[in-house]
Amino acid sequence: MKTLLMALVTMSLSVNYAQTFNIDTDAAVVNFNYLSEETTGTITNVTATIKLNLLDLATSKIEGKADVNSLSTGNPARDKHLKSKTYFNVGEFPIIKFTSNSIKLVGDHYEASGTINMKGFTKPVVFTIMVSGETLTLTTSIFADDFGLAIKKGKETSVVEIEVVLPASK
């Protein structure tokens, strides 16, 4: 009886802790803040697949894409310039992609290590993941200079804070 009870508890935990999140793509958004330029904006055409297994994080995976054509800073002239060949070059590189290669628990939050592919550059990145209700929020900072997007030369002037908000259902 004790073995049966333990098996049922384990099965219950694995059902409750292995989750695939269905992202509400109409409400998903990437917010960005290019610090040295005091420029904020959004990318709204976001899709993601998130599979979390809290009992075995090694089997967890996050993949996401954002369509740079939906970039908006609230200034149409600046948006057009950012989408041009000088910066994002959306004609050739319309999609920003993130793929995790590991997810781990760090204190009270999770971290997803992986790569961002943007404008033909692939660079490592670590996102902090916070879960609040049915919304996952991923945050990180990158250097625009690493992706050929810097306004001014030099990494120290190209810090961009990124927040990905993913309303989801399990």
Secondary structure as GFF3:
##gff-version 3
##sequence-region A 1 170
A	DSSP	alpha_helix	2	17	.	.	.	ID=ss1
A	DSSP	beta_strand	18	23	.	.	.	ID=ss2
A	DSSP	beta_strand	29	34	.	.	.	ID=ss3
A	DSSP	three_ten_helix	35	37	.	.	.	ID=ss4
A	DSSP	beta_strand	39	43	.	.	.	ID=ss5
A	DSSP	beta_strand	46	53	.	.	.	ID=ss6
A	DSSP	three_ten_helix	57	59	.	.	.	ID=ss7
A	DSSP	beta_strand	61	67	.	.	.	ID=ss8
A	DSSP	three_ten_helix	68	70	.	.	.	ID=ss9
A	DSSP	alpha_helix	76	83	.	.	.	ID=ss10
A	DSSP	beta_strand	95	106	.	.	.	ID=ss11
A	DSSP	beta_strand	109	118	.	.	.	ID=ss12
A	DSSP	beta_strand	121	132	.	.	.	ID=ss13
A	DSSP	beta_strand	135	143	.	.	.	ID=ss14
A	DSSP	three_ten_helix	144	147	.	.	.	ID=ss15
A	DSSP	three_ten_helix	155	157	.	.	.	ID=ss16
A	DSSP	beta_strand	159	169	.	.	.	ID=ss17
###
